[in-house]
Amino acid sequence: MKNTQMGGEEFTAVACSLQNVSELKKLNLSHNPLGQGITELAKHLTSVPHLTQLWVKDTQMGKEEVTAVAHALVYVPELKVLDLSHNPLGREVSELIQHLSSVPQLNYLPLYGVKMTKKEASELCTAVRGRRISLNTDYHTKGGIREPYRLCTEAELKERGVAFDEEKEFKLRPRH
C-alpha cells in the first residue's frame, strides 16, 4: 500500500478492515497523505497483534497522530520496525519515547527528517540505551560499545545541515 496516494478518508476503510487480517505481519503505508487517517490506524492496531513492521514514513502524521500511535504500541508487542521518518511530529517525540517500552522487540526506529529539540534527542538516546535498537535520526551518530548512539556535536550537525528545534517555553498570560 506504499505510495498509492491514498488519503485519510480512503484509509479509514482500510483501517477498519484490519480485523479481517489478524495475522498481518508487515504494513507499509509510507508516502501516502494519510494525516488523521493514522489515528484510525492506531484505533485498529488491536486487530493485528502479530504486526512486526509498521512503515508510516512521510504520511503527514502530526502531534495527534503520533500520540495515538504511541498509546497503541501496547497492542503490537511483537513490533520490530517502526518507521516514522519525514513526519511533522512536533513535541510529541517525547510521548513516543515514553511508550517505547511497550514494544520490547523493537530493533529498528528510523526518525530521519523528524525535528527534535536537544532535550528530546537526548531522551531518545537514553530510551534506546541498553536495548538493541538501530536508531536513525538526523541528530544521532554511532557511538561506542557502552553507548551505541550519541548526540551529534554542533559541528557535525552543521556539516549535515541540521539544527535542533528550538526549546520553547509556553507561559500562560495573566488574565486582565
C-alpha positions as CSV (number, residue, x, y, z in Angstrom):
1,M,0.0,0.0,0.0
2,K,3.1,2.2,-0.2
3,N,2.8,5.3,-2.3
4,T,-0.7,4.7,-3.6
5,Q,-1.8,8.4,-3.0
6,M,-4.4,7.1,-0.6
7,G,-5.8,9.9,1.7
8,G,-7.2,9.8,5.2
9,E,-10.8,9.2,4.2
10,E,-9.9,6.2,1.9
11,F,-7.7,4.8,4.6
12,T,-10.4,4.8,7.2
13,A,-12.0,1.8,5.3
14,V,-8.6,0.1,5.2
15,A,-8.0,0.6,8.9
16,C,-11.4,-0.9,9.7
17,S,-10.6,-4.0,7.6
18,L,-7.6,-4.8,9.7
19,Q,-9.9,-7.0,11.8
20,N,-10.0,-9.4,8.8
21,V,-6.3,-9.9,8.7
22,S,-5.3,-10.6,12.3
23,E,-2.2,-12.4,11.2
24,L,-0.8,-9.4,9.3
25,K,3.0,-9.1,9.9
26,K,4.0,-6.1,7.8
27,L,2.2,-2.9,6.9
28,N,3.8,-0.3,4.7
29,L,1.7,2.9,4.3
30,S,4.6,5.2,3.6
31,H,4.3,8.1,1.1
32,N,0.6,8.4,1.4
33,P,-1.1,11.7,2.7
34,L,-2.9,9.9,5.5
35,G,-2.8,12.6,8.1
36,Q,-5.6,11.9,10.6
37,G,-6.2,8.5,9.0
38,I,-3.2,7.4,11.1
39,T,-5.4,7.9,14.2
40,E,-7.8,5.4,12.7
41,L,-4.9,3.0,12.2
42,A,-3.9,3.4,15.8
43,K,-7.5,2.5,16.9
44,H,-7.4,-0.7,14.9
45,L,-3.9,-1.9,15.9
46,T,-5.7,-4.2,18.4
47,S,-6.7,-6.3,15.4
48,V,-3.2,-7.1,14.3
49,P,-1.3,-8.2,17.5
50,H,1.3,-10.0,15.4
51,L,2.4,-7.0,13.4
52,T,6.2,-6.9,13.3
53,Q,6.8,-4.0,10.8
54,L,4.9,-0.7,10.6
55,W,6.2,1.7,8.0
56,V,4.4,5.1,8.1
57,K,7.2,7.3,6.6
58,D,6.0,10.6,5.1
59,T,2.3,10.2,5.9
60,Q,1.7,13.7,7.2
61,M,1.5,12.4,10.7
62,G,1.3,15.2,13.2
63,K,1.1,15.6,17.0
64,E,-2.3,13.9,17.5
65,E,-1.5,11.0,15.2
66,V,1.9,10.2,16.8
67,T,0.2,10.3,20.3
68,A,-2.4,7.8,19.1
69,V,0.2,5.5,17.7
70,A,2.4,5.8,20.8
71,H,-0.5,4.8,23.0
72,A,-1.4,1.9,20.7
73,L,2.0,0.3,20.7
74,V,0.9,-1.8,23.6
75,Y,-1.3,-3.7,21.2
76,V,1.5,-4.7,18.9
77,P,4.1,-6.2,21.3
78,E,5.9,-8.1,18.5
79,L,6.7,-4.9,16.6
80,K,10.3,-4.8,15.5
81,V,10.3,-2.0,12.9
82,L,8.6,1.4,13.4
83,D,9.4,4.0,10.7
84,L,8.1,7.4,11.4
85,S,10.6,9.4,9.3
86,H,9.7,12.6,7.5
87,N,6.6,13.4,9.6
88,P,6.0,16.7,11.5
89,L,5.6,15.0,14.9
90,G,6.2,18.2,16.8
91,R,6.9,17.9,20.6
92,E,5.2,14.5,20.7
93,V,8.5,12.7,20.2
94,S,8.6,12.7,24.0
95,E,5.2,10.9,24.0
96,L,6.6,8.3,21.7
97,I,9.7,7.8,23.9
98,Q,7.5,7.1,26.9
99,H,5.8,4.2,25.1
100,L,8.8,2.5,23.5
101,S,8.9,0.0,26.4
102,S,5.5,-1.3,25.1
103,V,7.4,-2.9,22.2
104,P,10.2,-4.9,23.7
105,Q,11.3,-6.5,20.4
106,L,11.7,-3.2,18.6
107,N,15.1,-3.2,16.8
108,Y,14.8,-0.5,14.1
109,L,13.5,3.0,14.7
110,P,14.1,5.4,11.8
111,L,13.2,9.0,12.5
112,Y,15.0,10.8,9.7
113,G,13.6,14.3,8.9
114,V,11.8,14.5,12.3
115,K,12.6,17.8,14.0
116,M,13.6,17.4,17.7
117,T,14.8,19.6,20.4
118,K,18.1,18.8,22.0
119,K,16.3,17.5,25.1
120,E,14.1,15.1,23.0
121,A,17.1,13.8,21.1
122,S,18.9,13.2,24.4
123,E,15.9,11.5,25.9
124,L,15.7,9.2,22.8
125,C,19.4,8.2,23.4
126,T,18.5,7.3,27.0
127,A,15.4,5.3,25.9
128,V,17.3,3.1,23.5
129,R,20.4,2.7,25.7
130,G,20.6,-1.0,26.8
131,R,18.3,-2.1,24.0
132,R,19.4,-3.3,20.6
133,I,17.6,-0.7,18.7
134,S,19.0,0.7,15.5
135,L,18.3,4.4,15.8
136,N,18.4,6.6,12.7
137,T,17.8,10.3,13.1
138,D,19.4,13.5,11.8
139,Y,20.7,14.2,15.4
140,H,22.4,11.0,16.4
141,T,25.6,9.2,15.3
142,K,27.0,5.8,16.2
143,G,28.9,5.8,19.5
144,G,30.9,3.1,21.2
145,I,30.2,-0.2,22.9
146,R,28.7,1.3,26.1
147,E,26.8,4.0,24.3
148,P,25.7,2.8,20.9
149,Y,24.3,6.2,19.9
150,R,25.3,9.7,20.9
151,L,24.1,13.2,20.0
152,C,26.0,14.8,17.2
153,T,28.2,17.7,18.1
154,E,27.2,21.2,16.8
155,A,29.9,20.9,14.2
156,E,28.6,17.5,13.0
157,L,25.1,18.9,12.8
158,K,26.3,21.9,10.9
159,E,28.1,19.6,8.4
160,R,24.8,17.7,7.9
161,G,22.8,21.0,7.5
162,V,20.7,20.2,10.6
163,A,19.9,22.1,13.7
164,F,18.0,21.2,16.8
165,D,14.5,22.6,17.0
166,E,14.1,25.4,19.5
167,E,13.1,24.7,23.0
168,K,10.2,27.0,23.6
169,E,8.6,27.6,27.0
170,F,4.9,28.3,26.9
171,K,3.8,30.6,29.6
172,L,0.2,31.4,30.4
173,R,-0.6,35.0,30.1
174,P,-2.3,36.6,33.0
175,R,-6.0,37.5,32.6
176,H,-6.9,41.1,32.6
